[in-house]
Amino acid sequence: MRSRRSRRAGARAGLSLAAALPLVAGALTLGAPAADAADGPHGRQSLAGTRPAWATARADRGSTPESKAVTARVYLAGRDAKGLAAYARAVSDPKSPSYARYLTVKEAQDRFGPTGGQIAEVTAWLKSSGLKVTGTNRHYVTVTGDAAAAGKAFGTRLHDYVKDGRTYHAPSSTASVPASVAGDVLTVVGLNDAPRRAHRDEELPGPSAAFANSGPFSTYYGSNVDKSLPAAYGGHAPYAIKGYTGKQLRAAYGAKNFTGKGVTVAITDAYASPTIVGDIEQYAKRNGDRPYRKGQFSQVLPANWTHTAPNECDAAGWYGEETLDVEAVHAVAPEANLLYVAGASCQDDDLIDSLHKIVDNRLADIVSNSWSDVESHETPDVAAAYDQVFQTGAVEGIGFYFSSGDDGDNARKHAEKQVDTPANSPWVTSVGGTSLAVGKGGKYLWETGWGTHTAKLSKDGHGWDGFPGDFTGGAGGGTSKLFEQPFYQRGVVPDALARANGSAKPMRVGPDIAAVADSTTGFLVGQTETFPDKSVKYGEYRIGGTSLAAPVIAGVQALAQQARHGVPIGFANPGIYDRYGTAAYHDVTDHPLGKNQGIGNVRVDFVNGVDAKGGTTVSLRSLGSDSSLSATVGYDDVTGVGSPADGYVSSYVPRPRH
């Protein structure tokens, strides 16, 4: 299985931080591999996408030994996959007569889940092929066996392929299933073993290495200007803020008196910080947030952890992700219930399991997810498994929010322009990023699309070297190559963006909405860290990335749900686009101060990332220039429809009928 990246695992706040069937005929259809008899062997139906793109003839190193162990998941289609997609749209679309008529978990299972007969048929077929069934639930059947049995079951042969300098096995042709169970099987995941398998019963490491910001700071945007430094953009740039807190974010995004009371927000990441409870309580006390009431924060953790090593998922690198997400949601929606649901690792299987737990028990109304991978690593088999969870959540009134990415169009790191996944799914809300200026007294000043360039202070102190400098991070966005345009983007997303990849049909474009993400205008976070002297103690630092934007929007959505008298918003995108062009949004552009007027902030950072022992560096961070993406008037591929304005939350207050 492919591993997911935390938007910030392995990085710190010195930079912005990281961690199918098409949509046709105006309807969201299941983002799943199609069963197509024409493409499969005689009497069988193919499962599209099960042969990964990297399994090429050039990379082929021959047949996998027949005795090689294989573990796979056979995901179940349920009794009405098309009906699930159709109802998920109907309950999410404000224009539908079925809007907000959500199903209970039992109703959803009875209507769309697999029958006992389907499970029995799939199980019998797998056993007859020589595979051992090791687990069964309402979503999938887990099997183990050797490569020979796996090939027999799925009508293919496993070969060894070289990928990124390592050898993995994968199907040499598209996997297929007998026609007798084709309607019962959604897809199979695990016939390739990239990356390597999990190791069970691992222990989590201690707190990650410390990070601290150096001053000077601004207490609010623009409050501290050093005129002895070189000018830029026609004036002297202010020092970066120390880090926004909840009071400032609530003021900027129109929280008013709403607190998220009665709403439950779930957060998914990999692993779990061993100091999270003490950290979030200390942070709230130090920064003016409302104290946590008893039971307001809780966790659902797996029995075992896997892939914890730094060269795999880097478990300790995820602790800060959980901490940021929890503290950001609580800062924006201080009375919302918070539930952390941990994945046993950063692998897709484990993250999907964490999402299943939420949906199977309807544990939350809103789910914030700050992890991703790039779309070129996406395969229809895994996308199908994710989208089935998202659709089931939609019919139950659960909405999923994913960070859009921290590397702009991704061309700098991955040599091609592409969006992130799962944010590319038409069934989730993709959250982009901005640079945010909050002035004195919490006054909203402006936002730009998040896209940062960095130029260091010259040795003589008289200029900024290479001004404006290199691109160092920006909100993810752009046009999907996998998913066609969903109905809710029609008439809003410009055709030039929807067809930017040269597609004959308009495609899904992200993000959908945005909030603060630039670490230069970021959020103050606090967690227990390991310092160079080996001491382990609480510290605070400024953080950014769409890892911040996603939980901020989740918090805003909790306020909006409270405003609509607690009725779940569910899958939010139809409602988000329905408000496009109204006072609900700040229409964010790259030049909020005027055409071609640049904006810079001065950053002072510790060389060693912790203290002044190694000296400091001074740099100018130029805002509002995101790789090849641009924040423009109207919908754009950096901020979507914009960021929540003063009228956003109140727009969810039910209007009296006349």
C-alpha positions in Angstrom: 0.0 0.0 0.0 1.0 3.6 -0.7 1.9 5.6 2.4 0.4 9.0 3.1 2.4 12.0 4.0 1.6 14.1 7.0 1.4 17.7 6.0 4.2 18.4 8.5 5.9 15.1 9.4 9.6 15.4 9.0 9.5 19.2 8.8 9.2 22.1 11.2 7.7 25.6 11.3 10.7 27.3 9.7 9.0 26.5 6.4 5.4 26.0 5.5 4.8 22.5 6.7 3.5 19.4 5.2 1.4 15.9 6.1 -12.6 5.6 -11.2 -15.5 6.1 -12.6 -15.9 9.7 -13.8 -18.6 12.1 -12.8 -21.1 12.1 -15.6 -24.5 13.4 -16.5 -24.5 15.9 -13.6 -24.4 13.2 -11.0 -21.6 12.1 -8.7 -20.9 8.5 -9.4 -18.8 6.1 -7.4 -15.1 6.9 -7.8 -14.4 3.3 -8.3 -12.8 0.9 -10.7 -15.3 -0.4 -13.2 -16.0 -4.1 -13.7 -15.8 -4.4 -17.4 -16.3 -7.9 -19.0 -14.8 -6.7 -22.2 -11.4 -6.1 -20.6 -11.3 -9.3 -18.6 -10.6 -12.9 -19.4 -13.5 -15.1 -20.6 -16.2 -15.4 -17.9 -14.5 -12.8 -15.7 -14.8 -9.0 -15.1 -11.9 -6.7 -14.7 -11.1 -4.5 -11.7 -9.6 -1.4 -13.3 -6.6 0.2 -11.7 -5.3 -2.9 -10.0 -2.2 -3.0 -12.1 -0.2 0.0 -10.9 1.2 2.4 -13.5 4.8 1.6 -12.4 4.3 -2.1 -13.4 5.8 -1.5 -16.9 7.5 -3.9 -19.3 10.7 -1.9 -18.8 10.6 -2.3 -15.0 9.6 -6.0 -15.2 12.1 -8.4 -13.6 10.1 -11.6 -14.2 7.6 -13.7 -12.3 7.3 -13.4 -8.6 8.2 -16.7 -6.9 5.0 -18.7 -6.5 5.7 -19.2 -2.8 5.9 -15.5 -2.1 3.5 -14.4 0.6 0.6 -12.1 -0.3 -1.9 -10.2 1.9 -4.8 -8.5 0.3 -8.1 -6.8 1.0 -11.2 -7.6 -1.1 -13.5 -4.6 -0.7 -17.2 -5.4 -0.9 -19.4 -3.4 -3.3 -22.6 -3.7 -1.2 -26.0 -4.2 -2.4 -26.5 -0.9 -4.3 -23.3 1.0 -5.1 -24.9 3.3 -7.7 -27.8 3.9 -5.3 -25.3 4.9 -2.6 -23.7 7.5 -4.8 -27.1 8.9 -5.9 -28.4 9.2 -2.4 -25.2 10.8 -1.2 -25.7 13.5 -3.8 -29.3 13.9 -3.0 -28.9 14.5 0.8 -26.0 16.9 0.1 -27.6 19.1 -2.5 -29.5 22.1 -1.1 -31.6 22.0 -4.3 -32.7 18.4 -3.7 -36.0 17.5 -2.0 -34.0 14.9 -0.1 -31.5 17.5 1.3 -30.4 16.7 4.8 -32.6 13.6 5.1 -29.8 11.6 6.5 -29.9 7.9 7.3 -28.9 6.3 10.6 -25.9 3.9 10.5 -28.3 1.0 10.6 -30.5 2.4 7.8 -27.4 3.0 5.6 -26.1 -0.5 6.3 -29.5 -2.1 5.5 -29.9 -0.1 2.4 -26.4 0.0 0.9 -24.2 -2.4 2.8 -23.3 -5.9 1.7 -25.7 -8.8 2.4 -24.7 -11.9 4.3 -25.1 -13.7 1.0 -22.7 -11.5 -0.8 -20.1 -11.9 1.9 -20.6 -15.7 1.9 -20.2 -15.9 -1.9 -17.0 -13.8 -1.9 -15.6 -15.8 1.0 -16.3 -19.1 -0.7 -14.7 -18.0 -4.0 -11.6 -16.8 -2.2 -11.2 -20.1 -0.3 -11.8 -22.1 -3.4 -8.9 -20.3 -5.0 -6.5 -21.5 -2.3 -6.5 -18.3 -0.2 -6.9 -18.2 3.5 -9.6 -15.8 4.8 -8.1 -14.1 7.9 -10.8 -11.5 8.6 -14.2 -10.2 7.5 -16.2 -7.1 8.3 -18.9 -5.1 6.6 -16.3 -3.5 4.3 -13.8 -6.1 3.2 -12.5 -9.6 3.4 -8.8 -10.0 4.3 -6.9 -12.9 2.7 -3.4 -14.3 2.8 -1.8 -16.9 0.6 1.0 -17.3 -1.9 1.6 -15.6 -5.2 0.3 -18.6 -7.1 -3.1 -18.6 -5.2 -3.4 -14.8 -5.5 -2.8 -15.0 -9.3 -5.4 -17.8 -9.6 -8.0 -15.9 -7.6 -7.6 -12.7 -9.5 -6.9 -14.0 -13.0 -3.4 -12.6 -13.3 0.2 -13.3 -12.6 2.4 -11.5 -10.1 5.7 -10.2 -11.4 8.6 -8.3 -9.7 9.1 -4.7 -10.8 11.8 -2.1 -10.0 10.3 1.1 -8.6 12.4 3.9 -7.1 15.4 1.6 -6.9 13.6 -1.2 -5.0 11.8 -4.3 -6.2 8.1 -4.9 -5.5 5.6 -7.4 -6.8 2.4 -6.4 -8.7 -0.1 -7.9 -11.1 1.3 -8.2 -14.6 -2.2 -7.6 -16.0 -5.4 -6.1 -14.6 -6.9 -8.2 -11.9 -10.3 -9.7 -12.5 -13.0 -11.6 -10.6 -15.4 -14.3 -11.7 -18.7 -13.0 -13.2 -20.5 -14.8 -10.4 -19.1 -12.4 -7.8 -18.5 -9.3 -10.0 -21.5 -7.4 -8.5 -20.2 -8.2 -4.9 -16.6 -7.0 -5.3 -15.7 -3.3 -5.3 -12.0 -3.8 -5.8 -8.9 -5.6 -4.4 -6.1 -3.8 -2.7 -2.7 -5.3 -1.8 -1.8 -7.3 -4.8 1.3 -5.1 -5.0 3.5 -4.7 -1.9 4.9 -1.2 -2.3 5.9 -0.1 0.2 7.0 -2.9 2.5 4.7 -4.8 4.9 3.9 -3.8 8.4 5.6 -5.0 11.5 3.3 -5.7 14.4 3.3 -4.6 18.1 5.7 -1.7 17.6 6.1 0.9 20.3 5.7 4.6 19.7 8.9 6.7 20.1 9.2 9.7 22.4 8.4 13.3 21.6 10.0 14.7 18.4 13.0 17.1 18.3 12.2 20.6 19.4 11.6 23.7 17.3 11.4 27.3 18.3 10.9 30.6 16.6 13.3 33.5 17.0 12.0 37.0 17.5 11.5 39.9 17.0 7.8 39.4 16.3 4.8 41.5 15.5 2.0 41.1 18.1 -0.6 41.6 15.4 0.0 42.0 11.7 2.2 45.0 10.8 2.8 46.1 14.4 6.6 45.9 14.4 8.6 47.4 11.6 12.4 47.7 11.6 13.3 50.5 9.3 17.0 49.7 9.6 16.4 46.7 7.3 16.4 47.0 3.5 13.1 48.1 2.0 11.0 46.0 -0.3 7.9 46.6 -2.4 8.1 50.4 -1.8 8.4 50.3 2.0 9.8 48.4 5.0 8.3 45.0 5.7 7.0 44.2 9.2 8.3 41.3 11.3 6.3 38.1 11.2 3.7 37.6 13.9 4.5 35.3 16.8 1.5 33.2 15.9 -2.2 33.9 15.7 -4.4 32.5 18.5 -8.0 31.5 18.6 -9.3 35.0 19.4 -7.8 36.4 16.3 -8.9 33.5 14.0 -12.4 33.6 15.3 -12.6 37.4 14.6 -11.1 37.0 11.1 -13.6 34.3 10.1 -16.8 35.6 11.5 -17.3 33.3 14.5 -19.4 35.9 16.4 -21.0 34.2 19.4 -21.0 30.7 18.0 -18.8 28.2 19.7 -19.5 24.8 18.1 -21.6 23.6 21.0 -23.3 20.3 20.3 -21.1 19.5 17.4 -18.5 16.7 17.3 -15.3 17.1 15.2 -13.2 14.1 14.5 -9.5 14.3 13.5 -7.6 11.5 11.8 -3.9 11.2 11.6 -1.4 8.4 12.1 -0.2 7.4 15.6 -0.9 9.4 18.7 1.0 11.9 20.8 1.7 10.5 24.2 1.5 14.0 25.7 -1.5 15.3 23.9 -3.9 15.7 26.8 -1.5 17.8 28.9 -0.3 19.7 25.9 -3.7 20.9 24.7 -4.8 21.8 28.3 -1.6 23.8 28.8 -1.9 25.5 25.5 -5.5 26.6 26.1 -4.6 28.0 29.5 -1.6 30.0 28.2 -3.4 31.4 25.2 -6.8 32.4 26.3 -8.8 29.5 24.9 -11.7 28.1 26.8 -10.6 25.3 29.2 -11.6 21.7 28.1 -14.5 20.4 30.0 -14.5 16.8 31.2 -14.9 14.4 28.3 -14.7 17.1 25.6 -11.6 15.5 24.1 -11.2 11.8 23.6 -9.3 9.3 21.5 -9.9 6.1 19.6 -6.6 4.2 19.2 -5.8 0.9 17.5 -4.5 -2.1 19.4 -1.1 -2.0 17.6 1.1 0.4 15.8 3.0 -0.3 12.6 5.6 1.3 10.3 6.8 3.6 13.2 10.5 3.9 12.1 11.8 7.2 10.7 12.5 5.7 7.4 8.9 4.4 7.1 6.2 6.7 8.5 8.2 8.5 11.2 5.7 8.1 14.0 7.1 11.0 16.1 6.8 13.3 13.2 3.0 12.9 13.3 2.6 14.0 17.0 2.7 17.7 16.1 0.1 17.1 13.4 -2.4 15.7 15.9 -1.5 18.6 18.3 -1.9 21.3 15.7 -5.2 19.8 14.5 -6.8 19.5 18.0 -5.6 22.9 19.2 -6.7 24.7 16.0 -10.2 23.2 16.1 -10.6 24.0 19.7 -9.3 27.6 19.2 -12.0 28.3 16.5 -14.8 26.2 18.0 -14.1 26.1 21.8 -17.2 24.1 22.8 -17.2 21.5 20.0 -16.5 17.9 21.1 -13.1 16.7 19.8 -12.4 13.1 18.9 -9.0 11.9 17.7 -9.1 8.6 15.7 -5.6 7.3 15.0 -4.4 5.3 12.1 -2.1 2.4 13.1 0.4 3.8 10.5 0.5 6.2 7.5 -0.5 3.4 5.1 -3.8 3.7 3.2 -5.2 0.5 4.8 -4.8 1.9 8.3 -6.0 5.4 7.5 -9.1 3.9 5.7 -9.8 1.9 8.9 -9.7 5.0 11.0 -12.3 6.6 8.7 -14.4 3.4 8.8 -14.6 3.6 12.6 -16.0 7.1 12.4 -18.6 6.2 9.8 -19.6 2.8 11.1 -20.4 4.3 14.5 -21.3 7.8 13.4 -18.8 9.2 15.8 -18.6 12.7 14.4 -20.3 15.3 12.2 -17.2 16.7 10.7 -13.9 15.0 10.0 -10.6 16.9 9.5 -7.7 15.2 7.8 -4.3 16.8 7.3 -2.5 14.1 5.2 -2.1 13.3 1.6 -0.2 12.0 -1.4 0.2 13.2 -4.9 -2.4 12.2 -7.6 0.2 10.4 -9.7 0.5 7.9 -6.9 -3.3 7.4 -6.8 -4.8 4.2 -8.2 -8.5 3.6 -8.9 -8.6 0.6 -6.5 -7.5 2.7 -3.5 -9.7 5.7 -4.6 -12.7 3.3 -4.7 -12.1 2.2 -1.1 -11.8 5.9 0.1 -14.8 7.1 -1.9 -17.1 4.4 -0.6 -16.3 5.6 3.0 -16.9 9.3 1.9 -20.2 8.4 0.3 -21.4 6.4 3.2 -20.5 9.3 5.5 -22.4 11.6 3.3 -25.7 9.7 3.6 -25.2 9.7 7.4 -24.6 13.5 7.4 -20.8 13.4 7.9 -18.5 15.7 6.0 -14.8 15.1 5.3 -12.2 17.9 4.9 -8.7 17.4 3.5 -5.7 19.7 3.2 -5.0 20.5 -0.4 -1.2 20.3 -0.2 1.8 22.5 0.7 3.8 22.4 -2.6 1.7 24.4 -4.9 1.3 22.6 -8.2 3.8 19.9 -7.0 6.0 20.4 -10.1 9.0 21.4 -8.0 9.1 18.1 -6.1 7.4 15.7 -8.5 8.4 17.0 -11.9 4.8 17.4 -13.1 1.9 19.6 -12.2 -0.7 17.7 -10.2 -3.1 17.9 -7.3 -3.0 16.0 -4.0 -5.2 13.0 -3.0 -7.6 12.3 -1.2 -8.3 16.1 -1.6 -8.9 15.4 -5.3 -12.0 13.3 -4.6 -15.3 14.9 -5.6 -16.7 13.6 -2.3 -14.5 15.6 0.0 -13.9 19.3 0.7 -10.4 20.3 -0.4 -9.1 23.1 1.8 -6.6 25.5 0.3 -4.5 28.1 2.0 -4.0 31.8 2.4 -1.6 34.3 4.0 -3.7 36.2 6.6 -3.3 39.7 8.0 -5.2 40.3 11.3 -4.7 43.7 12.7 -5.1 45.4 16.0 -8.2 44.3 18.0 -8.7 41.2 15.8 -9.6 43.3 12.7 -9.5 41.4 9.4 -7.2 43.3 7.1 -6.7 41.1 4.0 -5.6 37.7 2.7 -3.5 36.6 -0.2 -3.3 33.2 -1.8 -0.6 31.3 0.1 2.5 31.2 -2.0 5.8 32.1 -0.5 9.2 33.1 -1.9 12.3 33.6 0.4 15.2 35.9 0.0 17.9 36.1 2.7 19.4 39.3 4.0 22.7 40.1 2.1 26.0 39.9 4.0 26.3 43.7 4.0 22.8 44.1 5.3 21.8 46.4 2.4 19.6 44.2 0.3 17.7 40.9 -0.1 19.8 38.3 -2.1 18.1 37.2 -5.2 14.9 39.1 -4.4 12.2 37.9 -4.3 14.0 34.5 -4.0 13.0 30.9 -4.4 9.5 29.4 -4.1 9.4 27.7 -0.6 5.8 26.6 -0.3 2.3 27.3 -1.3 -1.3 26.0 -1.2 -1.9 22.9 -3.3 -4.4 23.1 -6.1 -5.0 22.6 -9.7 -6.9 20.3 -12.1 -7.4 16.5 -11.5 -6.4 14.1 -14.2 -8.6 11.4 -12.8 -12.0 12.8 -11.8 -14.4 14.7 -14.0 -16.1 17.9 -12.9 -18.7 17.4 -10.2 -22.1 19.0 -10.6 -21.5 21.6 -7.8 -18.5 23.1 -9.7 -20.5 23.8 -12.9 -21.0 27.4 -13.6 -18.4 28.4 -10.9 -15.1 27.0 -11.9 -13.8 28.7 -15.1 -13.6 26.4 -18.1 -9.9 27.3 -18.5 -9.1 25.7 -15.2 -11.5 22.7 -15.6 -9.8 21.9 -18.9 -6.3 22.9 -18.0 -4.9 19.4 -18.5 -6.0 19.4 -22.1 -9.0 17.2 -21.3 -11.9 17.1 -23.7 -14.2 17.1 -20.7 -14.1 19.5 -17.7 -12.4 18.0 -14.7 -12.5 18.3 -10.9 -10.5 21.4 -9.7 -9.3 22.1 -6.2 -9.4 23.5 -3.7 -13.0 24.2 -2.7 -12.5 26.7 0.1 -9.5 28.1 2.0 -8.2 29.5 5.3 -4.9 30.6 6.8 -1.9 28.4 5.9 1.2 30.5 5.4 3.6 29.7 8.3 4.7 33.4 8.2 1.2 34.4 9.2 0.5 31.1 11.0 -0.9 29.7 14.2 0.8 29.4 17.5 0.9 25.8 18.6 2.2 24.1 21.8 3.5 20.6 22.4 6.0 18.6 24.4 9.3 18.3 22.6 12.7 16.8 23.0 15.4 19.5 23.3 19.1 19.2 22.4 20.1 18.8 26.0 17.8 15.7 26.1 15.2 17.5 28.3 11.6 16.8 27.4 9.3 19.8 28.0 6.5 21.9 26.6 7.3 24.5 24.0 5.4 26.8 21.6 6.1 27.8 18.0 4.4 29.2 14.9 3.1 26.7 12.4 1.4 26.7 9.0 0.6 24.6 6.0 -2.8 23.5 4.8 -2.5 21.2 7.8 -3.6 24.3 9.6 -6.2 25.4 7.1 -8.1 22.1 7.2 -8.8 22.1 11.0 -9.5 25.8 10.9 -12.2 25.2 8.3 -13.4 22.2 10.3 -13.8 24.5 13.3 -15.7 27.1 11.2 -18.0 24.3 10.0 -18.7 23.4 13.6 -19.8 27.0 14.2 -22.0 26.8 11.0 -23.6 23.6 12.1 -24.5 25.1 15.5 -25.9 28.1 13.6 -28.2 25.9 11.7 -29.6 24.6 15.0 -27.4 21.5 15.1 -28.6 20.0 11.8 -25.5 18.3 10.3 -24.0 20.0 7.2 -22.8 16.6 5.9 -20.9 16.7 2.6 -20.4 20.4 2.4 -19.4 21.2 -1.2 -22.9 21.7 -2.7 -23.6 24.2 0.0 -20.2 25.8 -0.2 -20.6 26.4 -4.0 -24.2 27.5 -3.5 -22.9 30.5 -1.5 -20.3 31.4 -4.2 -20.3 35.1 -5.0 -22.1 36.2 -1.8 -21.0 38.0 1.3 -20.2 34.6 2.8 -16.7 34.7 1.4 -13.6 36.9 1.2 -12.7 36.8 -2.5 -9.0 36.2 -1.9 -6.5 37.4 -4.6 -2.7 37.6 -4.8 -2.7 41.4 -4.6 -5.2 42.6 -2.0 -3.3 45.9 -1.6 -3.6 46.8 -5.3 -2.6 45.7 -8.7 1.1 44.5 -8.8 1.6 45.6 -5.2 3.8 43.0 -3.5 3.8 42.2 0.2 6.7 41.0 2.3 7.3 40.0 5.9 10.7 39.8 7.7 11.5 36.5 9.4 14.3 35.9 11.9 15.0 32.2 12.4 17.4 30.2 14.6 20.0 28.4 12.5 19.8 25.3 14.6 16.0 25.6 14.9 16.0 25.8 18.7 18.1 28.7 20.1 20.6 31.4 19.4 23.7 29.3 20.0 24.1 28.7 16.3 23.2 32.2 15.3 20.2 33.5 13.4 19.2 34.2 9.8 17.1 37.1 8.5 15.0 36.7 5.4 12.2 38.4 3.5 9.2 36.3 2.8 7.2 37.5 -0.2 3.5 36.6 -0.1 1.0 35.8 -2.8 2.9 33.9 -5.5 2.1 30.2 -5.6 4.1 28.2 -8.2 2.1 28.2 -11.4 -1.2 28.7 -9.5 -2.9 32.1 -9.0 -5.4 33.6 -6.6 -7.6 35.7 -8.8 -11.0 37.5 -8.6 -13.7 34.8 -8.4 -13.0 31.0 -8.1 -9.3 30.1 -8.3 -7.0 27.1 -7.9 -5.3 28.4 -4.7 -8.3 29.4 -2.5 -11.3 28.0 -4.3 -14.4 30.1 -3.6 -12.4 32.1 -1.0 -12.2 32.1 2.7 -15.0 32.4 5.2 -16.1 36.1 5.7 -18.1 37.7 8.4 -21.3 36.5 6.8 -20.3 32.8 6.3 -21.3 31.2 9.6 -24.5 33.3 9.9 -25.5 32.3 6.4 -26.3 28.9 7.9 -28.9 30.3 10.3 -32.3 29.0 9.0 -34.3 31.7 7.3 -38.0 32.0 8.3 -40.4 30.7 5.7 -43.1 33.1 4.3 
